[in-house]
């Protein structure tokens, strides 16, 4: 028998900073992280500040569907 999903789900975080500078050393693009969250404790979408290798700095990553 299959187990129930439970409270923990896998989510995807995407960089919310879409601005592209000409002086950027790295190529433009979209970077995503994958993590898990407890849907009972945090029912809203989460935002985390993480490092974006495309921007070469820390940016706010927002949860996407």
Biopython code that builds the backbone (N, CA, C, O; Angstrom):
import numpy as np
from Bio.PDB.StructureBuilder import StructureBuilder

atoms = [
    (1, "UNK", "N", (0.824, -1.186, 0.000)),
    (1, "UNK", "CA", (0.000, 0.000, 0.000)),
    (1, "UNK", "C", (0.870, 1.252, 0.000)),
    (1, "UNK", "O", (1.961, 1.271, 0.570)),
    (2, "UNK", "N", (0.369, 2.284, -0.644)),
    (2, "UNK", "CA", (1.094, 3.540, -0.711)),
    (2, "UNK", "C", (0.837, 4.366, 0.545)),
    (2, "UNK", "O", (-0.258, 4.353, 1.107)),
    (3, "UNK", "N", (1.876, 5.086, 0.970)),
    (3, "UNK", "CA", (1.730, 5.952, 2.134)),
    (3, "UNK", "C", (1.056, 7.255, 1.728)),
    (3, "UNK", "O", (1.091, 7.654, 0.564)),
    (4, "UNK", "N", (0.444, 7.908, 2.704)),
    (4, "UNK", "CA", (-0.134, 9.217, 2.419)),
    (4, "UNK", "C", (0.976, 10.254, 2.303)),
    (4, "UNK", "O", (2.085, 10.041, 2.792)),
    (5, "UNK", "N", (0.677, 11.366, 1.660)),
    (5, "UNK", "CA", (1.693, 12.386, 1.428)),
    (5, "UNK", "C", (2.204, 12.998, 2.717)),
    (5, "UNK", "O", (3.397, 13.280, 2.831)),
    (6, "UNK", "N", (1.340, 13.210, 3.681)),
    (6, "UNK", "CA", (1.756, 13.814, 4.927)),
    (6, "UNK", "C", (1.804, 15.325, 4.806)),
    (6, "UNK", "O", (1.261, 15.894, 3.858)),
    (7, "UNK", "N", (2.444, 15.971, 5.751)),
    (7, "UNK", "CA", (2.461, 17.428, 5.804)),
    (7, "UNK", "C", (3.602, 18.027, 4.985)),
    (7, "UNK", "O", (3.543, 19.198, 4.611)),
    (8, "UNK", "N", (4.655, 17.225, 4.698)),
    (8, "UNK", "CA", (5.821, 17.766, 4.010)),
    (8, "UNK", "C", (5.675, 17.648, 2.497)),
    (8, "UNK", "O", (5.369, 16.574, 1.979)),
    (9, "UNK", "N", (5.899, 18.770, 1.781)),
    (9, "UNK", "CA", (5.808, 18.767, 0.323)),
    (9, "UNK", "C", (7.069, 19.383, -0.261)),
    (9, "UNK", "O", (7.755, 20.164, 0.400)),
    (10, "UNK", "N", (7.367, 19.029, -1.497)),
    (10, "UNK", "CA", (8.529, 19.578, -2.211)),
    (10, "UNK", "C", (8.075, 20.831, -2.940)),
    (10, "UNK", "O", (7.054, 20.822, -3.627)),
    (11, "UNK", "N", (8.846, 21.923, -2.787)),
    (11, "UNK", "CA", (8.526, 23.181, -3.454)),
    (11, "UNK", "C", (9.715, 23.642, -4.274)),
    (11, "UNK", "O", (10.841, 23.191, -4.063)),
    (12, "UNK", "N", (9.460, 24.544, -5.211)),
    (12, "UNK", "CA", (10.502, 25.123, -6.049)),
    (12, "UNK", "C", (10.588, 26.611, -5.767)),
    (12, "UNK", "O", (9.570, 27.303, -5.736)),
    (13, "UNK", "N", (11.803, 27.106, -5.562)),
    (13, "UNK", "CA", (12.039, 28.528, -5.334)),
    (13, "UNK", "C", (12.716, 29.115, -6.561)),
    (13, "UNK", "O", (13.696, 28.556, -7.054)),
    (14, "UNK", "N", (12.205, 30.238, -7.063)),
    (14, "UNK", "CA", (12.746, 30.885, -8.251)),
    (14, "UNK", "C", (13.196, 32.297, -7.913)),
    (14, "UNK", "O", (12.552, 32.985, -7.122)),
    (15, "UNK", "N", (14.291, 32.728, -8.506)),
    (15, "UNK", "CA", (14.823, 34.068, -8.268)),
    (15, "UNK", "C", (13.815, 35.104, -8.754)),
    (15, "UNK", "O", (13.333, 35.036, -9.885)),
    (16, "UNK", "N", (13.501, 36.065, -7.884)),
    (16, "UNK", "CA", (12.512, 37.081, -8.234)),
    (16, "UNK", "C", (13.139, 38.294, -8.891)),
    (16, "UNK", "O", (12.420, 39.133, -9.434)),
    (17, "UNK", "N", (14.466, 38.412, -8.858)),
    (17, "UNK", "CA", (15.161, 39.556, -9.450)),
    (17, "UNK", "C", (15.387, 39.282, -10.931)),
    (17, "UNK", "O", (16.256, 38.489, -11.291)),
    (18, "UNK", "N", (14.608, 39.934, -11.791)),
    (18, "UNK", "CA", (14.683, 39.694, -13.236)),
    (18, "UNK", "C", (15.541, 40.732, -13.957)),
    (18, "UNK", "O", (15.726, 40.641, -15.170)),
    (19, "UNK", "N", (16.067, 41.716, -13.225)),
    (19, "UNK", "CA", (16.858, 42.759, -13.878)),
    (19, "UNK", "C", (18.201, 42.198, -14.347)),
    (19, "UNK", "O", (18.823, 41.384, -13.664)),
    (20, "UNK", "N", (18.629, 42.645, -15.514)),
    (20, "UNK", "CA", (19.888, 42.189, -16.086)),
    (20, "UNK", "C", (20.780, 43.401, -16.317)),
    (20, "UNK", "O", (20.402, 44.322, -17.040)),
    (21, "UNK", "N", (21.949, 43.405, -15.712)),
    (21, "UNK", "CA", (22.907, 44.479, -15.912)),
    (21, "UNK", "C", (23.861, 44.104, -17.036)),
    (21, "UNK", "O", (24.193, 42.933, -17.218)),
    (22, "UNK", "N", (24.296, 45.107, -17.785)),
    (22, "UNK", "CA", (25.262, 44.855, -18.865)),
    (22, "UNK", "C", (26.614, 44.486, -18.271)),
    (22, "UNK", "O", (27.382, 43.738, -18.876)),
    (23, "UNK", "N", (26.902, 45.016, -17.084)),
    (23, "UNK", "CA", (28.193, 44.763, -16.459)),
    (23, "UNK", "C", (28.245, 43.423, -15.724)),
    (23, "UNK", "O", (29.242, 43.122, -15.067)),
    (24, "UNK", "N", (27.192, 42.620, -15.826)),
    (24, "UNK", "CA", (27.169, 41.318, -15.164)),
    (24, "UNK", "C", (28.247, 40.424, -15.764)),
    (24, "UNK", "O", (28.429, 40.382, -16.981)),
    (25, "UNK", "N", (28.954, 39.714, -14.900)),
    (25, "UNK", "CA", (30.007, 38.823, -15.369)),
    (25, "UNK", "C", (29.438, 37.482, -15.838)),
    (25, "UNK", "O", (30.045, 36.789, -16.654)),
    (26, "UNK", "N", (28.286, 37.136, -15.318)),
    (26, "UNK", "CA", (27.722, 35.830, -15.646)),
    (26, "UNK", "C", (26.551, 35.976, -16.600)),
    (26, "UNK", "O", (26.003, 37.065, -16.768)),
    (27, "UNK", "N", (26.174, 34.875, -17.218)),
    (27, "UNK", "CA", (25.104, 34.904, -18.221)),
    (27, "UNK", "C", (23.737, 35.115, -17.568)),
    (27, "UNK", "O", (23.529, 34.671, -16.438)),
    (28, "UNK", "N", (22.822, 35.764, -18.234)),
    (28, "UNK", "CA", (21.474, 35.930, -17.683)),
    (28, "UNK", "C", (20.697, 34.625, -17.757)),
    (28, "UNK", "O", (20.975, 33.769, -18.596)),
    (29, "UNK", "N", (19.730, 34.485, -16.878)),
    (29, "UNK", "CA", (18.912, 33.282, -16.877)),
    (29, "UNK", "C", (18.117, 33.196, -15.602)),
    (29, "UNK", "O", (18.159, 34.103, -14.770)),
    (30, "UNK", "N", (17.390, 32.108, -15.445)),
    (30, "UNK", "CA", (16.573, 31.883, -14.268)),
    (30, "UNK", "C", (17.194, 30.742, -13.478)),
    (30, "UNK", "O", (17.497, 29.685, -14.030)),
    (31, "UNK", "N", (17.380, 30.963, -12.188)),
    (31, "UNK", "CA", (17.952, 29.925, -11.335)),
    (31, "UNK", "C", (16.907, 29.502, -10.326)),
    (31, "UNK", "O", (16.173, 30.338, -9.800)),
    (32, "UNK", "N", (16.833, 28.201, -10.047)),
    (32, "UNK", "CA", (15.828, 27.662, -9.136)),
    (32, "UNK", "C", (16.464, 26.747, -8.110)),
    (32, "UNK", "O", (17.412, 26.018, -8.401)),
    (33, "UNK", "N", (15.919, 26.800, -6.898)),
    (33, "UNK", "CA", (16.273, 25.880, -5.828)),
    (33, "UNK", "C", (15.077, 24.987, -5.558)),
    (33, "UNK", "O", (13.937, 25.386, -5.798)),
    (34, "UNK", "N", (15.325, 23.782, -5.062)),
    (34, "UNK", "CA", (14.269, 22.874, -4.650)),
    (34, "UNK", "C", (14.453, 22.593, -3.169)),
    (34, "UNK", "O", (15.565, 22.320, -2.718)),
    (35, "UNK", "N", (13.362, 22.657, -2.411)),
    (35, "UNK", "CA", (13.413, 22.409, -0.981)),
    (35, "UNK", "C", (12.072, 21.834, -0.539)),
    (35, "UNK", "O", (11.177, 21.636, -1.360)),
    (36, "UNK", "N", (11.935, 21.569, 0.747)),
    (36, "UNK", "CA", (10.672, 21.059, 1.277)),
    (36, "UNK", "C", (10.146, 22.015, 2.333)),
    (36, "UNK", "O", (10.902, 22.762, 2.953)),
    (37, "UNK", "N", (8.833, 21.976, 2.525)),
    (37, "UNK", "CA", (8.233, 22.772, 3.596)),
    (37, "UNK", "C", (7.074, 21.984, 4.186)),
    (37, "UNK", "O", (6.520, 21.084, 3.554)),
    (38, "UNK", "N", (6.724, 22.343, 5.409)),
    (38, "UNK", "CA", (5.595, 21.730, 6.085)),
    (38, "UNK", "C", (4.368, 22.574, 5.786)),
    (38, "UNK", "O", (4.299, 23.733, 6.196)),
    (39, "UNK", "N", (3.404, 22.009, 5.079)),
    (39, "UNK", "CA", (2.248, 22.797, 4.636)),
    (39, "UNK", "C", (1.320, 23.158, 5.782)),
    (39, "UNK", "O", (0.526, 24.089, 5.653)),
    (40, "UNK", "N", (1.399, 22.445, 6.903)),
    (40, "UNK", "CA", (0.575, 22.803, 8.063)),
    (40, "UNK", "C", (1.135, 24.019, 8.790)),
    (40, "UNK", "O", (0.367, 24.869, 9.241)),
    (41, "UNK", "N", (2.453, 24.120, 8.914)),
    (41, "UNK", "CA", (3.075, 25.238, 9.623)),
    (41, "UNK", "C", (3.167, 26.489, 8.760)),
    (41, "UNK", "O", (3.027, 27.598, 9.276)),
    (42, "UNK", "N", (3.400, 26.337, 7.453)),
    (42, "UNK", "CA", (3.537, 27.486, 6.551)),
    (42, "UNK", "C", (2.626, 27.293, 5.346)),
    (42, "UNK", "O", (3.085, 26.836, 4.299)),
    (43, "UNK", "N", (1.352, 27.631, 5.469)),
    (43, "UNK", "CA", (0.432, 27.447, 4.344)),
    (43, "UNK", "C", (0.643, 28.475, 3.237)),
    (43, "UNK", "O", (0.291, 28.220, 2.086)),
    (44, "UNK", "N", (1.215, 29.636, 3.571)),
    (44, "UNK", "CA", (1.455, 30.677, 2.568)),
    (44, "UNK", "C", (2.720, 30.366, 1.777)),
    (44, "UNK", "O", (3.515, 29.507, 2.157)),
    (45, "UNK", "N", (2.889, 31.082, 0.672)),
    (45, "UNK", "CA", (4.119, 30.926, -0.113)),
    (45, "UNK", "C", (5.279, 31.539, 0.647)),
    (45, "UNK", "O", (5.130, 32.582, 1.283)),
    (46, "UNK", "N", (6.438, 30.890, 0.581)),
    (46, "UNK", "CA", (7.579, 31.390, 1.339)),
    (46, "UNK", "C", (8.534, 32.150, 0.435)),
    (46, "UNK", "O", (8.575, 31.933, -0.776)),
    (47, "UNK", "N", (9.301, 33.047, 1.047)),
    (47, "UNK", "CA", (10.347, 33.804, 0.373)),
    (47, "UNK", "C", (11.616, 33.655, 1.197)),
    (47, "UNK", "O", (11.616, 33.901, 2.403)),
    (48, "UNK", "N", (12.690, 33.255, 0.545)),
    (48, "UNK", "CA", (13.973, 33.084, 1.216)),
    (48, "UNK", "C", (15.042, 33.861, 0.470)),
    (48, "UNK", "O", (14.986, 33.992, -0.753)),
    (49, "UNK", "N", (16.012, 34.374, 1.206)),
    (49, "UNK", "CA", (17.130, 35.068, 0.592)),
    (49, "UNK", "C", (18.259, 34.063, 0.420)),
    (49, "UNK", "O", (18.823, 33.572, 1.398)),
    (50, "UNK", "N", (18.586, 33.760, -0.847)),
    (50, "UNK", "CA", (19.603, 32.768, -1.162)),
    (50, "UNK", "C", (20.540, 33.333, -2.234)),
    (50, "UNK", "O", (20.270, 34.381, -2.820)),
    (51, "UNK", "N", (21.637, 32.628, -2.478)),
    (51, "UNK", "CA", (22.613, 33.074, -3.462)),
    (51, "UNK", "C", (22.171, 32.669, -4.860)),
    (51, "UNK", "O", (21.816, 31.515, -5.097)),
    (52, "UNK", "N", (22.193, 33.628, -5.789)),
    (52, "UNK", "CA", (21.862, 33.370, -7.190)),
    (52, "UNK", "C", (23.153, 33.418, -8.010)),
    (52, "UNK", "O", (23.763, 34.481, -8.120)),
    (53, "UNK", "N", (23.578, 32.303, -8.581)),
    (53, "UNK", "CA", (24.812, 32.303, -9.360)),
    (53, "UNK", "C", (24.709, 33.093, -10.660)),
    (53, "UNK", "O", (25.732, 33.516, -11.198)),
    (54, "UNK", "N", (23.497, 33.303, -11.179)),
    (54, "UNK", "CA", (23.343, 34.085, -12.402)),
    (54, "UNK", "C", (23.534, 35.573, -12.126)),
    (54, "UNK", "O", (24.031, 36.303, -12.983)),
    (55, "UNK", "N", (23.144, 36.025, -10.942)),
    (55, "UNK", "CA", (23.317, 37.429, -10.554)),
    (55, "UNK", "C", (24.616, 37.647, -9.786)),
    (55, "UNK", "O", (25.079, 38.780, -9.655)),
    (56, "UNK", "N", (25.202, 36.567, -9.280)),
    (56, "UNK", "CA", (26.441, 36.582, -8.504)),
    (56, "UNK", "C", (26.264, 37.383, -7.205)),
    (56, "UNK", "O", (27.178, 38.079, -6.763)),
    (57, "UNK", "N", (25.080, 37.271, -6.608)),
    (57, "UNK", "CA", (24.793, 37.935, -5.337)),
    (57, "UNK", "C", (23.576, 37.269, -4.704)),
    (57, "UNK", "O", (22.950, 36.402, -5.314)),
    (58, "UNK", "N", (23.243, 37.675, -3.481)),
    (58, "UNK", "CA", (22.080, 37.150, -2.791)),
    (58, "UNK", "C", (20.821, 37.871, -3.274)),
    (58, "UNK", "O", (20.805, 39.097, -3.384)),
    (59, "UNK", "N", (19.775, 37.106, -3.561)),
    (59, "UNK", "CA", (18.494, 37.635, -4.038)),
    (59, "UNK", "C", (17.377, 36.961, -3.257)),
    (59, "UNK", "O", (17.601, 35.970, -2.563)),
    (60, "UNK", "N", (16.175, 37.510, -3.378)),
    (60, "UNK", "CA", (15.009, 36.905, -2.771)),
    (60, "UNK", "C", (14.441, 35.870, -3.746)),
    (60, "UNK", "O", (14.169, 36.171, -4.908)),
    (61, "UNK", "N", (14.269, 34.647, -3.244)),
    (61, "UNK", "CA", (13.692, 33.558, -4.025)),
    (61, "UNK", "C", (12.281, 33.329, -3.526)),
    (61, "UNK", "O", (12.053, 33.201, -2.324)),
    (62, "UNK", "N", (11.323, 33.276, -4.461)),
    (62, "UNK", "CA", (9.924, 33.091, -4.107)),
    (62, "UNK", "C", (9.454, 31.722, -4.558)),
    (62, "UNK", "O", (9.932, 31.184, -5.556)),
    (63, "UNK", "N", (8.521, 31.170, -3.819)),
    (63, "UNK", "CA", (7.959, 29.864, -4.137)),
    (63, "UNK", "C", (7.069, 29.967, -5.379)),
    (63, "UNK", "O", (6.261, 30.887, -5.505)),
    (64, "UNK", "N", (7.232, 29.008, -6.291)),
    (64, "UNK", "CA", (6.387, 28.942, -7.476)),
    (64, "UNK", "C", (5.659, 27.611, -7.464)),
    (64, "UNK", "O", (6.027, 26.710, -6.711)),
    (65, "UNK", "N", (4.647, 27.480, -8.277)),
    (65, "UNK", "CA", (3.893, 26.218, -8.347)),
    (65, "UNK", "C", (4.546, 25.260, -9.302)),
    (65, "UNK", "O", (4.055, 24.147, -9.492)),
]
sb = StructureBuilder()
sb.init_structure("model")
sb.init_model(0)
sb.init_chain("A")
sb.init_seg("    ")
for serial, (resi, resn, name, xyz) in enumerate(atoms, 1):
    if name == "N":
        sb.init_residue(resn, " ", resi, " ")
    sb.init_atom(name, np.array(xyz, "f"), 0.0, 1.0, " ", f" {name:<3s}", serial, name[0])
structure = sb.get_structure()
